[in-house]
Amino acid sequence: MKTTDIAEQTHLRSSLIPNPKGMDEIYKQAKKAQAHWSKVSLKKRIKCIERFSELLLENKEELAGQLTQEVGKPISQSLSELEGASKKCEFFINNSQELLKRQKVNQDGATEEVIDYDPLGVVGHISAWNYPYLVGVNIFVPALIAGNAVLYKASEFCPKVGASIASLLWQAGVPKDIFTKMDTSPETGKALLELPLNGYFFTGSKDTGVEIASKVSHKLVPMILELGGKDPLYVTNDISNLENAVDQAVDGTFYNNGQSCCSVERIYVHEDVYDGFLSKFIKKVADLKVGDPKDSETYIGKITRPDHIHALNKQVQDALSRGAVLEYGGKAIDENQYIPTVLTNVNHDMLVMKEETFGPIIGIQKVSSDAEAIALMNDTDYGLTSSVFCSDRIRGERILKEINSGTGYLNCCDRVSSHLPWAGRKNSGLGCALSKHGLYAFCSPKGYHIR
């Protein structure tokens, strides 16, 4: 199936979606359909997701081209996103039957104690533009498997990708009233918050997440808010493979133009290895190809939102005005392309070390001890991921234990596994996606006492 075919198939359906004023009817249709969907066998629901996963790979060339065209992601990274999304689906395909089965957990005399899992009902999914497939499957895949109906609003920055996701799910056997593709306008997102939904699931900025929480908290329904980060990376003096640490740090910082919630946004390096790390890091950054996202050799593509260039320039200029040294980059080369930028002599008085960047800019700060690194890593309003590069596993894990983040990386960074919970602390979010916890997030557990 060609991407153009997918888009054409979804055009008619999209044009029939009412404006926000007519969404009450959409909700009623989804609620009615969900009552049936919840009675469809779990095996059949899983089979739909299995087919969806296959379709992602069967159409990955066309889908990747569409993704690159809409958001400016380098084509090689768009292909990786499709492959990664399919792989993420595997966890839920392989484990949901066991995780959602009715379980006898205790026998108290003549009374059996049993846990069963009901779906939440009709949920709203307001998705992200930076990884519409890779992040999207965190939400709609377990939601559908658990028996929920999903009102899906893709980002206004990738409407065609959102349409393709819907088309593939429908082709895989998910009914259209169970996965309803909404209009992508911000007004539709706001209107979703007014509906009596049974859960709200959002990926995006902290400010929007707080707004959503304030609008729906009175309903006392579940929420998952996957928000931003200011993720730190620390290189200790006990590092036997500095080259690997540099490679990982560069990739963790600049992959997808730094437009990832778990991108490395601050680097701390022990003074004993600082000079060696910095020289290798700058050389590696200079070798990154900036260019046409459709070119398979391009590593730095386009900034998805051209107005974000102003925010990137603001962080760089603020740092330089406060004494930072520009080691590489530091400017845009057109309205939506920014040269990968490295700043040193930075400190926590600078925006680049405190506020989320969400772009190809990094500050590298020298530290003299683990204690200093830990204090700086924790000096943030965010808490998504943190990374430590250290040859001593005990030391590395001890440092990570002291960092207040939902994920810790030892000798790696910027990776996500379906087997592990994805949960932010502080301003990085609320609730948990992925792993068994991310499946149960879409369920209402029910206890039975049977005598």
C-alpha positions as CSV (number, residue, x, y, z in Angstrom):
1,M,0.0,0.0,0.0
2,K,1.5,3.3,-1.0
3,T,1.5,6.3,1.3
4,T,-0.6,8.2,-1.2
5,D,-3.2,5.4,-1.1
6,I,-3.3,5.5,2.7
7,A,-3.8,9.3,2.7
8,E,-6.6,9.0,0.0
9,Q,-8.3,6.3,2.0
10,T,-8.4,8.5,5.1
11,H,-9.4,11.7,3.3
12,L,-13.1,10.9,3.1
13,R,-13.2,9.6,6.7
14,S,-11.4,12.7,8.0
15,S,-13.7,15.0,6.1
16,L,-16.7,13.4,7.9
17,I,-15.4,14.1,11.4
18,P,-17.5,16.9,12.7
19,N,-16.1,20.0,14.1
20,P,-15.6,20.2,17.9
21,K,-19.2,21.3,18.4
22,G,-20.4,17.9,17.1
23,M,-18.1,15.7,19.2
24,D,-20.8,14.7,21.6
25,E,-22.1,12.4,18.8
26,I,-18.7,11.0,18.2
27,Y,-18.4,10.2,21.9
28,K,-21.8,8.5,21.9
29,Q,-20.8,6.3,18.9
30,A,-17.5,5.3,20.5
31,K,-19.2,4.5,23.8
32,K,-21.7,2.3,22.0
33,A,-19.0,0.6,20.0
34,Q,-16.8,0.1,23.0
35,A,-19.5,-2.0,24.8
36,H,-19.2,-4.5,21.9
37,W,-15.4,-4.2,21.5
38,S,-14.8,-5.1,25.2
39,K,-16.7,-8.4,24.6
40,V,-14.5,-9.3,21.6
41,S,-12.0,-11.9,22.6
42,L,-8.7,-10.7,23.9
43,K,-7.0,-13.0,21.4
44,K,-8.8,-11.3,18.5
45,R,-8.0,-7.8,19.8
46,I,-4.3,-8.8,20.0
47,K,-4.5,-10.2,16.5
48,C,-5.6,-6.8,15.2
49,I,-2.5,-5.2,16.7
50,E,-0.3,-8.0,15.4
51,R,-1.6,-7.2,11.9
52,F,-1.1,-3.5,12.5
53,S,2.6,-4.2,13.4
54,E,3.0,-6.2,10.2
55,L,1.5,-3.4,8.2
56,L,4.0,-0.9,9.6
57,L,6.9,-2.9,8.2
58,E,5.2,-3.8,5.0
59,N,4.7,-0.1,4.2
60,K,7.7,1.3,6.0
61,E,9.3,2.9,3.0
62,E,6.2,4.9,2.1
63,L,5.3,5.7,5.7
64,A,8.9,6.8,6.5
65,G,8.8,9.1,3.4
66,Q,5.6,10.7,4.6
67,L,7.0,11.2,8.1
68,T,10.1,12.8,6.9
69,Q,8.1,15.1,4.6
70,E,5.9,16.3,7.4
71,V,8.2,16.7,10.4
72,G,11.7,17.0,8.8
73,K,13.1,13.9,10.4
74,P,16.0,12.3,8.5
75,I,14.8,9.4,6.4
76,S,17.1,6.9,8.0
77,Q,15.6,7.9,11.4
78,S,12.1,7.8,10.1
79,L,12.7,4.2,9.0
80,S,14.1,3.4,12.4
81,E,11.0,4.8,14.0
82,L,8.7,2.5,12.0
83,E,10.8,-0.5,12.9
84,G,11.0,0.5,16.5
85,A,7.2,1.0,16.7
86,S,6.6,-2.5,15.3
87,K,9.0,-3.9,17.8
88,K,7.3,-2.1,20.7
89,C,4.0,-3.7,19.6
90,E,5.6,-7.1,20.1
91,F,5.7,-6.7,23.9
92,F,1.9,-6.2,24.1
93,I,1.3,-8.9,21.5
94,N,3.3,-11.5,23.4
95,N,2.4,-10.6,26.9
96,S,-1.1,-9.2,27.1
97,Q,-2.9,-12.6,27.2
98,E,-1.0,-13.6,30.3
99,L,-1.1,-10.2,32.0
100,L,-4.8,-9.6,31.5
101,K,-6.1,-13.1,32.4
102,R,-8.4,-13.6,35.3
103,Q,-6.2,-14.5,38.3
104,K,-7.0,-16.3,41.5
105,V,-4.6,-14.7,44.0
106,N,-5.7,-16.2,47.3
107,Q,-7.8,-18.8,49.0
108,D,-9.2,-17.6,52.4
109,G,-11.0,-20.6,53.9
110,A,-14.0,-21.2,51.6
111,T,-13.5,-17.9,49.8
112,E,-11.6,-17.5,46.5
113,E,-10.1,-14.1,45.9
114,V,-9.9,-13.2,42.2
115,I,-8.6,-10.3,40.2
116,D,-10.1,-9.4,36.8
117,Y,-9.4,-6.5,34.5
118,D,-12.1,-4.4,32.9
119,P,-11.3,-1.7,30.3
120,L,-11.6,2.0,31.3
121,G,-14.1,2.7,28.5
122,V,-13.6,5.6,26.0
123,V,-10.3,7.4,26.3
124,G,-8.8,10.4,24.7
125,H,-5.3,10.3,23.1
126,I,-3.6,13.6,22.3
127,S,-0.4,12.5,20.5
128,A,2.9,14.0,19.7
129,W,4.6,15.1,16.5
130,N,8.2,14.2,17.3
131,Y,7.6,10.4,17.3
132,P,4.0,9.9,16.2
133,Y,4.5,6.1,15.7
134,L,7.1,5.3,18.3
135,V,5.4,7.3,21.1
136,G,1.9,6.8,19.8
137,V,2.0,3.0,20.2
138,N,2.7,3.5,23.9
139,I,-0.9,4.6,24.3
140,F,-3.2,3.3,21.6
141,V,-1.8,-0.2,21.4
142,P,-2.4,-1.2,25.0
143,A,-5.6,0.9,25.1
144,L,-7.1,-1.1,22.2
145,I,-5.8,-4.5,23.5
146,A,-7.4,-3.8,26.9
147,G,-10.8,-3.2,25.3
148,N,-11.0,0.5,25.2
149,A,-12.3,2.9,22.4
150,V,-9.8,5.6,21.5
151,L,-10.6,9.1,20.3
152,Y,-7.2,9.9,18.7
153,K,-6.0,13.4,17.9
154,A,-2.7,13.5,16.0
155,S,-0.6,16.6,16.2
156,E,-1.4,19.4,13.8
157,F,2.2,19.2,12.7
158,C,1.8,15.7,11.2
159,P,-1.9,15.3,10.1
160,K,-1.1,12.9,7.2
161,V,0.9,10.6,9.5
162,G,-2.1,10.6,11.9
163,A,-4.3,9.7,9.0
164,S,-2.0,6.8,8.0
165,I,-2.0,5.5,11.6
166,A,-5.7,5.4,11.6
167,S,-5.9,3.8,8.2
168,L,-3.5,1.0,9.1
169,L,-5.4,0.2,12.3
170,W,-8.7,0.0,10.4
171,Q,-7.1,-2.2,7.8
172,A,-5.8,-4.4,10.6
173,G,-9.4,-5.0,11.8
174,V,-9.9,-2.3,14.5
175,P,-13.4,-0.8,14.0
176,K,-13.5,2.8,13.0
177,D,-15.7,3.8,15.9
178,I,-13.2,2.1,18.3
179,F,-10.2,4.0,16.9
180,T,-11.7,7.4,15.8
181,K,-9.4,9.8,14.1
182,M,-10.2,13.3,15.2
183,D,-9.5,16.6,13.5
184,T,-5.9,17.6,14.3
185,S,-6.7,21.2,15.3
186,P,-5.8,22.5,18.8
187,E,-9.5,23.3,19.2
188,T,-10.3,19.6,18.9
189,G,-7.9,18.9,21.6
190,K,-9.6,21.3,23.9
191,A,-13.0,20.0,23.0
192,L,-11.8,16.4,24.0
193,L,-11.2,17.7,27.5
194,E,-14.9,18.6,27.8
195,L,-16.2,15.1,26.9
196,P,-17.0,12.7,29.8
197,L,-14.1,10.4,28.8
198,N,-12.8,7.6,31.0
199,G,-9.2,8.6,30.7
200,Y,-6.9,11.2,29.1
201,F,-3.5,10.4,27.6
202,F,-1.2,13.1,26.4
203,T,2.4,13.4,25.1
204,G,3.9,16.9,24.8
205,S,5.1,19.9,26.7
206,K,4.9,20.4,30.5
207,D,2.7,23.5,30.1
208,T,0.1,21.8,28.0
209,G,0.2,18.8,30.3
210,V,-0.5,21.0,33.3
211,E,-3.4,22.7,31.4
212,I,-4.9,19.3,30.6
213,A,-4.6,18.1,34.2
214,S,-6.3,21.2,35.5
215,K,-9.2,20.8,33.1
216,V,-9.9,17.1,33.8
217,S,-8.7,16.4,37.3
218,H,-12.2,17.0,38.7
219,K,-13.5,14.0,36.7
220,L,-11.3,11.6,38.8
221,V,-10.3,9.5,35.8
222,P,-6.9,8.1,35.0
223,M,-4.3,10.3,33.1
224,I,-0.9,9.6,31.6
225,L,1.0,12.8,30.9
226,E,4.3,12.1,29.0
227,L,6.0,15.5,29.3
228,G,9.4,17.0,28.7
229,G,12.9,16.6,30.2
230,K,16.2,18.2,30.9
231,D,18.0,14.9,30.9
232,P,21.6,14.9,32.3
233,L,24.6,12.7,31.4
234,Y,27.6,12.3,33.6
235,V,31.0,10.8,32.5
236,T,33.0,9.7,35.5
237,N,36.8,9.6,35.7
238,D,36.5,5.8,35.9
239,I,35.7,5.3,32.2
240,S,37.8,2.8,30.3
241,N,36.2,3.4,26.8
242,L,36.0,7.2,26.4
243,E,35.4,6.8,22.7
244,N,32.2,4.9,23.3
245,A,31.0,7.4,25.9
246,V,31.5,10.2,23.3
247,D,29.7,8.3,20.5
248,Q,26.7,7.6,22.8
249,A,26.6,11.2,24.1
250,V,26.6,12.7,20.7
251,D,23.9,10.4,19.4
252,G,21.9,10.8,22.6
253,T,22.1,14.6,22.2
254,F,21.5,15.2,18.5
255,Y,19.4,12.3,17.3
256,N,16.2,13.6,15.8
257,N,17.7,17.1,16.1
258,G,17.4,16.8,19.9
259,Q,13.6,16.8,19.5
260,S,13.1,13.9,21.9
261,C,11.8,14.1,25.5
262,C,14.7,11.8,26.6
263,S,17.4,13.6,24.6
264,V,20.6,14.3,26.5
265,E,20.3,18.0,27.3
266,R,23.1,18.5,29.9
267,I,26.5,16.9,30.1
268,Y,28.8,16.8,33.1
269,V,32.3,15.4,32.7
270,H,34.8,14.7,35.5
271,E,37.8,17.0,35.3
272,D,40.2,14.1,34.9
273,V,38.8,13.1,31.5
274,Y,37.2,16.4,30.5
275,D,39.8,17.6,27.9
276,G,39.9,14.2,26.1
277,F,36.1,13.9,26.1
278,L,35.6,17.4,24.8
279,S,38.0,17.2,21.9
280,K,36.5,13.9,20.8
281,F,33.0,15.2,21.2
282,I,33.5,18.3,19.1
283,K,35.2,16.3,16.3
284,K,32.3,13.9,16.3
285,V,29.8,16.7,16.1
286,A,31.7,18.3,13.2
287,D,31.3,15.1,11.3
288,L,27.5,15.0,11.6
289,K,25.9,15.7,8.2
290,V,23.5,18.6,8.1
291,G,21.3,18.6,5.1
292,D,18.2,17.4,3.2
293,P,16.2,15.0,5.4
294,K,15.4,12.9,2.3
295,D,19.1,12.1,1.9
296,S,20.0,8.8,3.6
297,E,23.3,10.2,4.7
298,T,21.8,13.2,6.6
299,Y,21.9,13.1,10.4
300,I,20.7,16.6,11.2
301,G,17.4,17.3,9.4
302,K,14.8,20.0,10.0
303,I,13.4,21.6,13.1
304,T,9.7,20.7,12.9
305,R,8.4,24.0,14.2
306,P,10.2,26.9,12.5
307,D,9.2,29.3,15.3
308,H,11.3,27.2,17.7
309,I,14.4,28.6,16.1
310,H,13.9,31.7,18.2
311,A,13.9,29.7,21.4
312,L,17.1,28.0,20.4
313,N,18.9,31.3,19.6
314,K,17.7,32.7,22.9
315,Q,19.4,29.9,24.9
316,V,22.6,30.3,22.9
317,Q,22.7,34.1,23.3
318,D,21.8,33.9,27.0
319,A,24.7,31.4,27.6
320,L,27.2,33.5,25.7
321,S,26.2,36.7,27.5
322,R,26.9,34.9,30.8
323,G,30.4,33.7,29.8
324,A,29.8,30.4,28.0
325,V,32.2,29.5,25.2
326,L,30.8,28.5,21.8
327,E,32.8,25.5,20.6
328,Y,30.8,24.7,17.6
329,G,27.7,25.8,15.7
330,G,25.5,28.4,17.3
331,K,23.2,29.5,14.5
332,A,20.4,28.6,12.1
333,I,21.3,28.1,8.5
334,D,17.7,28.6,7.2
335,E,14.2,29.1,8.7
336,N,14.0,25.5,10.1
337,Q,17.6,24.1,10.2
338,Y,20.0,24.6,13.0
339,I,23.7,23.7,13.2
340,P,24.5,21.2,16.0
341,T,25.8,23.5,18.8
342,V,28.3,22.8,21.6
343,L,28.8,25.2,24.5
344,T,31.3,25.0,27.3
345,N,32.1,27.0,30.4
346,V,28.4,26.7,31.2
347,N,26.7,26.8,34.6
348,H,23.2,26.6,36.1
349,D,22.6,30.4,35.8
350,M,22.2,29.8,32.1
351,L,18.9,28.8,30.4
352,V,20.7,26.1,28.4
353,M,21.4,24.2,31.6
354,K,18.0,24.8,33.2
355,E,15.2,25.1,30.6
356,E,14.2,22.4,28.2
357,T,16.0,22.9,24.8
358,F,14.3,20.4,22.5
359,G,16.8,21.1,19.8
360,P,20.4,20.4,18.7
361,I,22.2,22.4,21.5
362,I,24.3,21.0,24.4
363,G,26.1,22.5,27.3
364,I,29.1,20.6,28.7
365,Q,30.2,21.4,32.3
366,K,33.3,20.2,34.1
367,V,32.9,18.7,37.6
368,S,35.4,17.6,40.2
369,S,33.5,14.7,42.0
370,D,30.5,12.4,41.9
371,A,28.9,14.5,44.6
372,E,29.1,17.6,42.5
373,A,27.7,15.8,39.5
374,I,24.8,14.3,41.5
375,A,23.9,17.7,42.9
376,L,23.9,19.3,39.4
377,M,22.0,16.4,37.8
378,N,19.3,16.8,40.4
379,D,19.1,20.6,40.1
380,T,16.2,20.6,37.7
381,D,12.4,20.7,37.6
382,Y,12.4,17.6,35.4
383,G,13.0,14.0,36.1
384,L,12.6,11.8,33.0
385,T,16.0,10.0,32.4
386,S,19.6,10.3,33.6
387,S,22.8,8.6,32.3
388,V,26.1,7.7,33.8
389,F,29.2,6.4,32.0
390,C,31.4,4.5,34.4
391,S,33.4,1.3,34.2
392,D,32.6,0.4,37.8
393,R,29.0,-1.0,37.8
394,I,28.5,-0.6,41.5
395,R,29.7,3.0,41.5
396,G,27.5,3.8,38.4
397,E,24.4,2.2,39.9
398,R,25.0,4.0,43.2
399,I,25.1,7.3,41.4
400,L,21.9,6.6,39.4
401,K,20.1,5.6,42.6
402,E,20.7,9.1,43.9
403,I,19.2,10.8,40.8
404,N,15.5,11.6,40.9
405,S,14.4,10.4,37.5
406,G,12.1,7.7,36.2
407,T,14.8,6.0,34.1
408,G,18.5,5.5,34.7
409,Y,21.0,4.5,32.0
410,L,24.4,3.0,32.8
411,N,26.8,3.3,29.8
412,C,24.0,4.1,27.4
413,C,21.4,6.8,26.9
414,D,18.3,7.8,25.0
415,R,16.7,4.4,24.7
416,V,13.3,3.0,25.5
417,S,12.2,-0.6,26.1
418,S,8.6,-1.9,26.1
419,H,9.6,-4.2,29.0
420,L,10.5,-1.3,31.3
421,P,8.2,1.4,32.7
422,W,8.3,4.8,31.1
423,A,7.5,7.3,33.8
424,G,8.6,10.9,34.5
425,R,9.0,12.5,37.8
426,K,8.4,16.1,38.8
427,N,7.6,18.2,35.6
428,S,8.4,15.2,33.3
429,G,5.0,13.7,33.7
430,L,2.3,11.7,35.5
431,G,1.5,8.1,35.3
432,C,3.4,5.3,33.6
433,A,3.5,3.9,30.0
434,L,5.0,0.7,28.7
435,S,5.8,-2.6,30.6
436,K,3.0,-4.4,32.4
437,H,2.3,-1.1,34.3
438,G,1.6,0.6,31.0
439,L,-1.0,-2.1,30.1
440,Y,-2.7,-1.9,33.5
441,A,-2.9,1.9,33.0
442,F,-5.8,1.2,30.6
443,C,-7.6,-1.2,32.9
444,S,-9.9,-1.0,35.9
445,P,-9.0,-3.9,38.1
446,K,-11.9,-5.6,39.8
447,G,-11.6,-7.8,42.9
448,Y,-14.0,-10.8,43.4
449,H,-14.7,-12.6,46.7
450,I,-16.2,-15.9,45.7
451,R,-17.6,-18.3,48.3
